[in-house]
Amino acid sequence: MRTHHVERHRYARIGWLRAAVLGANDGIVSVASILIGVAAATSSRNQIAVAGAAALAAGAMAMAVGEFVSVSSQRDTERADVARERREILMNPDVELTELQEIYQQRGLDEALARQVAARLMEADPLGAHLRDELGMTGAGVATPLQAALSSALSFSTGGALPLAAAIVTPSAARVPVVAGLALALLAGTGALGGRFGGAPVRRATLRVLVGGAVAMLITWAIGTLVGAAI
């Protein structure tokens, strides 16, 4: 007989979900915007294909390296904090006990109960208690550097490959509206999925990526049109 219900929380997904959604959106917006800008300046299928392929490869690598460096830096900082906290617990246990007590008092416990809770946690898991309650480090929702890098690169490549394929197979007269329409549809999908998986309002998540993507494509289209006319 079950005595408790199972709660499904989404916080543990934050690490890889953020990297995947960011990569997919960036791939769609970046590649589609470059394709639209080039297509506005020239009708050459080869030039458009080269520009799109270069944007796809460069963007995927940039996303992977950026995520790897970012998450690695975060982990290095966390490890330094863990080492410092471990030293402080060994050198000044009474001070650390008082710190925990004050934290629990600020959260609503009376002085005696806060002292009792802090003492019990210092006996059971002093480092874990300080990392969690003093520094807010739980480990949940944090992607590994390699996980974040691969997730970003793969999602960027997937998101950018579809507008590129559409630009290559579509006749020049319809290339800009087809790529723009496909990109907006893909952005709506990633925004909705990101909102649903992350537990955020789907409409708001979808709207913000649509607006950002539309603005980026409009700007590159205007630049391509002006450059094409000048050349």
Secondary structure by P-SEA (a helix, b strand, c coil): cccbbbbbbcccccaaaaaaaaaaaaaaaaaaaaaaaaaaacccaaaaaaaaaaaaaaaaaaaaaaaaaaaaaaaaaaaaaaaaaaaaaaccaaaaaaaaaaaaaaacccaaaaaaaaaaaaaccaaaaaaaccccccccccccaaaaaaaaaaaaaaaaaaaaaaaaaccccaaaaaaaaaaaaaaaaaaaaaaaaacccaaaaaaaaaaaaaaaaaaaaaaaaaaaaac
